[in-house]
Amino acid sequence: MTTQTAAAPTTRTDQQVPRQVKLAAAWTSFMCLYIYVDVLGLYKPGAVEGILKGQVFTFAITQTFFASALAASAVPMMMILLSTTLPARANRLTNLVVASLLIPWMAFNLVGGEWLFYFGLGFALELILLVFILRSAWTWPRTPAIPSLDR
């Protein structure tokens, strides 16, 4: 005769995710939204015709326009890498500065545009991610310095 013993109940535990990984994930999500909002904006009636005429919103499509757009996109793209590679102090400061500067930049992109509901929703979602980044960087825990035994 065999007896079965009840399996010990198990629980799931939350593993601590390093702050750097959380920040990189937030920047990755931000970039997906940033790109997605722009790409879907191409489906707006008249957008492609404007591009074919050499205009994006009120800006002429020039090498300067492309370089500016690339630079604006490259900053959050680089933050994905920098969030995982910079030392803690530089990482915290860089995330605070870049996220703080991107909030007015995103708001500027919203001003004067059509389809306020669509672009406003995109801005709101990007803002949530930027606030998460700011909060995560601001609340980065300090660890006490270990005194040297050589002194």
Backbone as CSV, one residue per row, in Angstrom:
resi,resn,N_x,N_y,N_z,CA_x,CA_y,CA_z,C_x,C_y,C_z
1,MET,0.840,-1.167,0.000,0.000,0.000,0.000,0.895,1.244,0.000
2,THR,0.580,2.163,-0.876,1.364,3.394,-0.939,0.528,4.541,-0.413
3,THR,1.188,5.421,0.229,0.503,6.615,0.715,1.096,7.819,0.011
4,GLN,0.248,8.710,-0.315,0.710,9.933,-0.960,0.778,11.029,0.086
5,THR,1.869,11.739,0.023,1.983,12.874,0.930,1.668,14.132,0.141
6,ALA,1.004,15.011,0.787,0.653,16.268,0.123,1.920,17.079,-0.116
7,ALA,2.001,17.637,-1.296,3.153,18.477,-1.621,3.108,19.734,-0.763
8,ALA,4.261,20.135,-0.348,4.344,21.353,0.457,3.881,22.532,-0.397
9,PRO,3.037,23.379,0.165,2.580,24.528,-0.622,3.761,25.447,-0.957
10,THR,3.729,25.934,-2.158,4.790,26.848,-2.584,4.186,28.199,-2.902
11,THR,4.984,29.189,-2.769,4.554,30.535,-3.130,5.553,31.106,-4.118
12,ARG,5.103,32.031,-4.861,5.991,32.703,-5.802,6.594,33.911,-5.098
13,THR,7.843,34.127,-5.371,8.496,35.285,-4.770,8.895,36.255,-5.866
14,ASP,8.824,37.497,-5.535,9.274,38.527,-6.467,10.776,38.680,-6.329
15,GLN,11.462,38.486,-7.425,12.904,38.698,-7.436,13.160,40.193,-7.616
16,GLN,14.153,40.694,-6.939,14.512,42.098,-7.092,15.104,42.316,-8.481
17,VAL,14.541,43.259,-9.199,15.064,43.627,-10.508,16.007,44.806,-10.295
18,PRO,17.231,44.710,-10.783,18.166,45.823,-10.594,17.618,47.128,-11.191
19,ARG,17.911,48.210,-10.538,17.434,49.524,-10.967,17.830,49.805,-12.419
20,GLN,19.046,49.419,-12.800,19.519,49.659,-14.161,18.632,48.947,-15.185
21,VAL,18.194,47.752,-14.866,17.336,46.988,-15.785,15.960,47.646,-15.890
22,LYS,15.433,48.117,-14.763,14.145,48.816,-14.786,14.228,50.064,-15.664
23,LEU,15.310,50.812,-15.512,15.476,52.021,-16.317,15.615,51.685,-17.798
24,ALA,16.409,50.684,-18.121,16.574,50.286,-19.524,15.240,49.815,-20.110
25,ALA,14.450,49.094,-19.322,13.136,48.642,-19.789,12.211,49.832,-20.032
26,ALA,12.257,50.814,-19.144,11.420,52.005,-19.314,11.833,52.789,-20.557
27,TRP,13.146,52.937,-20.787,13.618,53.635,-21.988,13.248,52.859,-23.252
28,THR,13.287,51.539,-23.191,12.895,50.725,-24.342,11.408,50.912,-24.637
29,SER,10.584,50.900,-23.600,9.149,51.140,-23.776,8.905,52.535,-24.335
30,PHE,9.640,53.502,-23.817,9.518,54.880,-24.303,9.825,54.943,-25.796
31,MET,10.916,54.296,-26.209,11.299,54.329,-27.624,10.250,53.653,-28.501
32,CYS,9.680,52.555,-28.029,8.630,51.887,-28.807,7.445,52.830,-29.018
33,LEU,7.026,53.512,-27.962,5.930,54.478,-28.089,6.311,55.633,-29.002
34,TYR,7.497,56.170,-28.808,7.998,57.309,-29.579,7.956,56.991,-31.071
35,ILE,8.459,55.827,-31.441,8.494,55.421,-32.847,7.086,55.092,-33.338
36,TYR,6.331,54.356,-32.540,5.002,53.917,-32.939,4.081,55.102,-33.206
37,VAL,4.124,56.103,-32.350,3.288,57.292,-32.544,3.648,57.971,-33.864
38,ASP,4.937,58.088,-34.164,5.353,58.720,-35.420,4.974,57.890,-36.638
39,VAL,5.197,56.584,-36.570,4.889,55.726,-37.720,3.389,55.704,-37.986
40,LEU,2.578,55.533,-36.948,1.129,55.551,-37.165,0.658,56.914,-37.661
41,GLY,1.360,57.966,-37.283,1.021,59.302,-37.769,1.128,59.426,-39.279
42,LEU,1.901,58.554,-39.899,2.014,58.572,-41.362,0.710,58.152,-42.037
43,TYR,-0.160,57.471,-41.308,-1.445,57.045,-41.858,-2.505,58.138,-41.758
44,LYS,-2.171,59.238,-41.130,-3.104,60.355,-41.028,-3.328,60.911,-42.435
45,PRO,-4.566,61.164,-42.804,-4.818,61.700,-44.147,-3.988,62.961,-44.420
46,GLY,-3.314,62.967,-45.544,-2.513,64.112,-45.954,-1.058,64.041,-45.535
47,ALA,-0.719,63.123,-44.643,0.666,63.053,-44.150,1.633,62.666,-45.262
48,VAL,1.289,61.645,-46.019,2.193,61.182,-47.080,2.300,62.230,-48.179
49,GLU,1.188,62.876,-48.513,1.229,63.925,-49.536,2.168,65.052,-49.110
50,GLY,2.108,65.417,-47.842,3.012,66.451,-47.331,4.462,66.028,-47.434
51,ILE,4.735,64.775,-47.094,6.106,64.264,-47.179,6.580,64.284,-48.622
52,LEU,5.705,63.868,-49.552,6.079,63.865,-50.972,6.347,65.275,-51.493
53,LYS,5.719,66.264,-50.855,5.967,67.666,-51.223,7.164,68.243,-50.483
54,GLY,7.771,67.442,-49.597,8.955,67.904,-48.883,8.672,68.618,-47.581
55,GLN,7.519,68.348,-46.970,7.142,69.004,-45.713,6.747,67.974,-44.662
56,VAL,7.187,68.183,-43.444,6.684,67.441,-42.293,6.170,68.493,-41.324
57,PHE,4.857,68.488,-41.120,4.185,69.513,-40.342,4.508,70.864,-40.974
58,THR,5.277,71.726,-40.342,5.647,73.003,-40.963,7.119,73.040,-41.351
59,PHE,7.799,71.923,-41.207,9.238,71.884,-41.454,9.543,71.321,-42.836
60,ALA,10.486,71.971,-43.521,10.954,71.453,-44.803,11.842,70.239,-44.543
61,ILE,11.691,69.232,-45.386,12.520,68.037,-45.250,13.875,68.336,-45.879
62,THR,14.853,68.520,-45.022,16.217,68.832,-45.455,17.179,67.933,-44.690
63,GLN,18.439,68.049,-45.036,19.455,67.291,-44.302,19.473,67.716,-42.837
64,THR,19.278,68.997,-42.583,19.238,69.496,-41.207,18.054,68.894,-40.451
65,PHE,16.900,68.810,-41.119,15.726,68.201,-40.493,16.012,66.750,-40.124
66,PHE,16.599,66.002,-41.073,16.909,64.598,-40.804,17.927,64.450,-39.678
67,ALA,18.956,65.285,-39.682,19.977,65.210,-38.628,19.360,65.539,-37.269
68,SER,18.474,66.527,-37.237,17.805,66.893,-35.984,16.895,65.768,-35.494
69,ALA,16.153,65.163,-36.415,15.268,64.056,-36.043,16.081,62.866,-35.538
70,LEU,17.202,62.596,-36.193,18.061,61.493,-35.758,18.629,61.769,-34.366
71,ALA,19.097,62.992,-34.150,19.653,63.349,-32.839,18.583,63.239,-31.749
72,ALA,17.370,63.710,-32.055,16.286,63.645,-31.069,15.926,62.199,-30.743
73,SER,15.987,61.328,-31.731,15.679,59.912,-31.504,16.833,59.175,-30.851
74,ALA,18.049,59.587,-31.159,19.231,58.881,-30.653,19.395,59.033,-29.141
75,VAL,18.950,60.144,-28.593,19.137,60.370,-27.153,18.439,59.287,-26.330
76,PRO,17.119,59.072,-26.492,16.508,58.001,-25.698,17.008,56.610,-26.089
77,MET,17.403,56.432,-27.357,17.974,55.134,-27.753,19.258,54.860,-26.981
78,MET,20.102,55.859,-26.862,21.361,55.692,-26.136,21.117,55.483,-24.643
79,MET,20.013,56.017,-24.132,19.706,55.846,-22.713,19.440,54.386,-22.359
80,ILE,18.984,53.591,-23.330,18.786,52.161,-23.074,20.126,51.539,-22.699
81,LEU,21.148,51.831,-23.488,22.486,51.300,-23.219,23.104,51.945,-21.980
82,LEU,23.041,53.267,-21.905,23.682,53.972,-20.792,23.089,53.574,-19.443
83,SER,21.798,53.273,-19.411,21.160,52.880,-18.149,21.703,51.570,-17.602
84,THR,22.278,50.757,-18.468,22.822,49.479,-18.004,24.332,49.494,-17.855
85,THR,25.000,50.540,-18.326,26.466,50.528,-18.316,27.115,51.613,-17.469
86,LEU,26.441,52.721,-17.248,27.053,53.798,-16.462,27.139,53.412,-14.988
87,PRO,28.139,53.932,-14.282,28.179,53.747,-12.826,26.953,54.412,-12.188
88,ALA,26.578,53.950,-11.017,25.331,54.375,-10.369,25.170,55.892,-10.291
89,ARG,26.184,56.594,-9.836,26.052,58.048,-9.668,25.816,58.747,-11.004
90,ALA,26.614,58.419,-12.018,26.456,59.013,-13.348,25.140,58.568,-13.979
91,ASN,24.749,57.334,-13.733,23.513,56.782,-14.266,22.315,57.567,-13.738
92,ARG,22.301,57.766,-12.436,21.207,58.504,-11.797,21.106,59.908,-12.369
93,LEU,22.220,60.610,-12.412,22.233,61.987,-12.899,21.818,62.061,-14.367
94,THR,22.348,61.175,-15.188,22.023,61.182,-16.618,20.539,60.926,-16.840
95,ASN,19.975,59.970,-16.129,18.548,59.685,-16.266,17.694,60.862,-15.818
96,LEU,18.075,61.505,-14.720,17.318,62.667,-14.244,17.350,63.806,-15.259
97,VAL,18.523,64.089,-15.805,18.666,65.201,-16.750,17.923,64.912,-18.050
98,VAL,18.172,63.753,-18.638,17.577,63.447,-19.946,16.057,63.353,-19.852
99,ALA,15.534,62.661,-18.856,14.076,62.549,-18.718,13.450,63.919,-18.472
100,SER,14.112,64.764,-17.686,13.594,66.115,-17.423,13.553,66.953,-18.694
101,LEU,14.561,66.812,-19.544,14.601,67.576,-20.794,13.617,67.038,-21.833
102,LEU,13.339,65.762,-21.789,12.427,65.180,-22.778,10.968,65.546,-22.528
103,ILE,10.598,65.845,-21.306,9.198,66.193,-21.029,8.782,67.443,-21.800
104,PRO,9.511,68.558,-21.708,9.096,69.708,-22.517,9.252,69.456,-24.023
105,TRP,10.223,68.644,-24.410,10.406,68.317,-25.833,9.173,67.580,-26.364
106,MET,8.669,66.623,-25.603,7.478,65.886,-26.021,6.268,66.823,-26.063
107,ALA,6.157,67.717,-25.094,5.048,68.673,-25.076,5.140,69.614,-26.271
108,PHE,6.352,70.046,-26.630,6.556,70.912,-27.793,6.069,70.222,-29.061
109,ASN,6.324,68.931,-29.186,5.881,68.185,-30.364,4.361,68.092,-30.448
110,LEU,3.693,68.286,-29.335,2.237,68.197,-29.281,1.567,69.509,-29.685
111,VAL,2.226,70.629,-29.448,1.641,71.948,-29.651,1.345,72.194,-31.129
112,GLY,0.157,72.686,-31.391,-0.207,73.087,-32.741,-0.555,71.946,-33.674
113,GLY,-0.481,70.744,-33.187,-0.764,69.603,-34.051,-2.246,69.302,-34.145
114,GLU,-2.575,68.592,-35.195,-3.935,68.100,-35.349,-4.023,66.750,-34.642
115,TRP,-5.210,66.220,-34.566,-5.443,64.916,-33.959,-4.951,64.912,-32.515
116,LEU,-5.421,65.875,-31.760,-4.966,66.052,-30.383,-5.237,64.824,-29.512
117,PHE,-6.350,64.120,-29.747,-6.637,62.938,-28.932,-5.564,61.872,-29.135
118,TYR,-5.220,61.588,-30.382,-4.217,60.558,-30.685,-2.838,60.957,-30.164
119,PHE,-2.385,62.140,-30.551,-1.052,62.569,-30.131,-1.015,62.885,-28.636
120,GLY,-2.145,63.349,-28.091,-2.225,63.588,-26.650,-2.118,62.298,-25.853
121,LEU,-2.748,61.237,-26.354,-2.635,59.935,-25.700,-1.192,59.439,-25.762
122,GLY,-0.559,59.600,-26.924,0.854,59.221,-27.053,1.720,59.989,-26.066
123,PHE,1.475,61.300,-25.949,2.235,62.126,-25.010,1.991,61.676,-23.574
124,ALA,0.735,61.386,-23.236,0.413,60.965,-21.866,1.132,59.665,-21.513
125,LEU,1.149,58.715,-22.432,1.834,57.445,-22.172,3.345,57.646,-22.057
126,GLU,3.899,58.485,-22.927,5.335,58.788,-22.837,5.645,59.505,-21.530
127,LEU,4.753,60.398,-21.120,4.939,61.131,-19.867,4.933,60.178,-18.670
128,ILE,4.050,59.195,-18.675,4.021,58.201,-17.594,5.370,57.499,-17.495
129,LEU,5.924,57.113,-18.634,7.227,56.437,-18.628,8.338,57.368,-18.155
130,LEU,8.308,58.623,-18.597,9.344,59.572,-18.170,9.245,59.856,-16.670
131,VAL,8.037,59.940,-16.144,7.862,60.136,-14.696,8.370,58.907,-13.943
132,PHE,8.111,57.713,-14.472,8.651,56.497,-13.857,10.179,56.540,-13.839
133,ILE,10.776,56.974,-14.946,12.239,57.076,-15.027,12.749,58.084,-14.002
134,LEU,12.102,59.245,-13.932,12.519,60.266,-12.961,12.403,59.742,-11.530
135,ARG,11.295,59.092,-11.227,11.099,58.564,-9.871,12.127,57.482,-9.555
136,SER,12.368,56.601,-10.509,13.340,55.520,-10.285,14.738,56.073,-10.068
137,ALA,15.104,57.072,-10.852,16.436,57.661,-10.704,16.519,58.471,-9.407
138,TRP,15.468,59.222,-9.094,15.476,60.073,-7.901,15.567,59.246,-6.620
139,THR,14.894,58.107,-6.608,14.855,57.284,-5.392,15.929,56.196,-5.393
140,TRP,16.923,56.336,-6.242,18.006,55.348,-6.311,18.615,55.221,-4.920
141,PRO,18.631,54.024,-4.343,19.135,53.891,-2.972,20.640,54.125,-2.879
142,ARG,21.012,54.743,-1.793,22.442,54.935,-1.514,22.919,53.760,-0.680
143,THR,24.135,53.364,-0.930,24.733,52.338,-0.081,25.861,52.996,0.688
144,PRO,25.986,52.673,1.954,27.051,53.302,2.735,28.422,52.904,2.192
145,ALA,29.299,53.870,2.187,30.668,53.598,1.751,31.340,52.702,2.782
146,ILE,32.081,51.752,2.306,32.793,50.840,3.204,34.137,51.472,3.542
147,PRO,34.391,51.712,4.818,35.668,52.333,5.172,36.825,51.381,4.871
148,SER,37.891,51.961,4.440,39.080,51.174,4.122,39.778,50.751,5.410
149,LEU,40.264,49.531,5.445,40.981,49.026,6.614,42.445,49.457,6.606
150,ASP,42.888,50.058,5.511,44.290,50.449,5.377,44.624,51.727,6.136
151,ARG,43.653,52.455,6.586,43.938,53.751,7.215,44.394,53.618,8.613
